[in-house]
Amino acid sequence: MIRAEAISKSFGKLNVLREISVQLEAGRVVAVIGPNGSGKTTFIKTLLGMVVPDRGRVLFTNQAITKQHTYRSQIGYMPQIGHYPANLKIKQLFEMMIDIRNDATMQLDEDLVAAFQLKALFEKPLGTLSGGTKQKVSAALAFLFNPSVLILDEPTAGLDPLSSEVLKDKIQKESQKGKLILITSHVMSDLDELATDVLYLQDGSVQFYKTIAELKLETGESKLGRVIAQLMSKIPQMS
Ligand SMILES: Nc1ncnc2c1ncn2[C@@H]1O[C@H](COP(=O)(O)OP(=O)(O)OP(=O)(O)O)[C@@H](O)[C@H]1O
């Protein structure tokens, strides 16, 4: 569904992505894991066209994404930190997003709007929201247009335990419909519940991209946290 072909990206002298080639298939939930600064967010932003790679290319359903934006309507993106205009009310933000979509026939998915009880907060300006509430707004927007791909950057960070469970249930529900879901997270227990595959980045390179079942078999560990700890201890650190 999405293919990255040898994508590389530098910021100044810093090589943030080095020749990343991966195939991401519909129906999979891919956990993008790696130490802080290993390039996870930059990688997912290249899939979204928000970062343009220096070399290599990204294909969405076999079409190169360069200089075309229509494919983006098929991706729901939940950023690590949502930046919204402070004076805009939640209701206005939703209305604006629906307006931009400009598709009256579209069936909206308001599951998370309801589950997070966002309608009760609709008149609140975004600048006054707590970090967790802002996360809920970002999550509800990512799922709103029923996209075939979801890219979720640290989705449960800042959410209270109940809201975190609500979001995980929703991710599972959408995955069962055959969607491709990419999640970056440092919370291994969440990924253990949700992910089918692990894409592990270190210093901008793919260290491994395997199914969780394979990784558990290979390491003899039953918990993803322990699997990753074991594998990380074997990866030579770059200076
Ligand atoms: N626009 C930019 N300009 C300069 N450097 C950048 C830019 N975006 C990212 N970087 C650098 O690229 C490296 C990778 O950043 P990235 O955010 O992709 O890492 P990450 O794996 O998502 O980290 P974390 O786990 O901390 O979220 C970091 O050293 C970061 O400072």
The ligand as an SDF file (V2000), in Angstrom:
LIG
                    3D

 31 33  0  0  0  0  0  0  0  0999 V2000
   13.3200   20.2090   10.6930 N   0  0  0  0  0  0  0  0  0  0  0  0
   14.4390   19.7670   11.2750 C   0  0  0  0  0  0  0  0  0  0  0  0
   15.5790   20.4920   11.2300 N   0  0  0  0  0  0  0  0  0  0  0  0
   16.7210   20.0520   11.8000 C   0  0  0  0  0  0  0  0  0  0  0  0
   16.8260   18.8700   12.4590 N   0  0  0  0  0  0  0  0  0  0  0  0
   15.7160   18.1090   12.5450 C   0  0  0  0  0  0  0  0  0  0  0  0
   14.4710   18.5100   11.9720 C   0  0  0  0  0  0  0  0  0  0  0  0
   13.5450   17.5380   12.2200 N   0  0  0  0  0  0  0  0  0  0  0  0
   14.1910   16.5850   12.9210 C   0  0  0  0  0  0  0  0  0  0  0  0
   15.5020   16.9210   13.1190 N   0  0  0  0  0  0  0  0  0  0  0  0
   16.5030   16.1110   13.8080 C   0  0  0  0  0  0  0  0  0  0  0  0
   16.4650   14.8270   13.2520 O   0  0  0  0  0  0  0  0  0  0  0  0
   16.7080   13.8300   14.2400 C   0  0  0  0  0  0  0  0  0  0  0  0
   15.5630   12.8310   14.2160 C   0  0  0  0  0  0  0  0  0  0  0  0
   14.3890   13.4590   14.6980 O   0  0  0  0  0  0  0  0  0  0  0  0
   12.9800   12.7070   14.7630 P   0  0  0  0  0  0  0  0  0  0  0  0
   12.0090   13.6770   15.3540 O   0  0  0  0  0  0  0  0  0  0  0  0
   12.6800   12.1220   13.4390 O   0  0  0  0  0  0  0  0  0  0  0  0
   13.3210   11.5480   15.7980 O   0  0  0  0  0  0  0  0  0  0  0  0
   12.3520   10.5330   16.5930 P   0  0  0  0  0  0  0  0  0  0  0  0
   12.9160    9.1750   16.3940 O   0  0  0  0  0  0  0  0  0  0  0  0
   10.9400   10.7560   16.1780 O   0  0  0  0  0  0  0  0  0  0  0  0
   12.5820   11.0040   18.0930 O   0  0  0  0  0  0  0  0  0  0  0  0
   11.6450   10.9300   19.4300 P   0  0  0  0  0  0  0  0  0  0  0  0
   11.6090    9.4900   19.8760 O   0  0  0  0  0  0  0  0  0  0  0  0
   12.4100   11.7600   20.3920 O   0  0  0  0  0  0  0  0  0  0  0  0
   10.3030   11.4940   19.0830 O   0  0  0  0  0  0  0  0  0  0  0  0
   16.8410   14.5810   15.5700 C   0  0  0  0  0  0  0  0  0  0  0  0
   18.2170   14.7280   15.8410 O   0  0  0  0  0  0  0  0  0  0  0  0
   16.1890   15.9060   15.2770 C   0  0  0  0  0  0  0  0  0  0  0  0
   16.7480   16.9220   16.0760 O   0  0  0  0  0  0  0  0  0  0  0  0
  1  2  1  0
  2  3  1  0
  2  7  2  0
  3  4  2  0
  4  5  1  0
  5  6  2  0
  6  7  1  0
  6 10  1  0
  7  8  1  0
  8  9  2  0
  9 10  1  0
 10 11  1  0
 11 12  1  0
 11 30  1  0
 12 13  1  0
 13 14  1  0
 13 28  1  0
 14 15  1  0
 15 16  1  0
 16 17  2  0
 16 18  1  0
 16 19  1  0
 19 20  1  0
 20 21  2  0
 20 22  1  0
 20 23  1  0
 23 24  1  0
 24 25  2  0
 24 26  1  0
 24 27  1  0
 28 29  1  0
 28 30  1  0
 30 31  1  0
M  END
$$$$
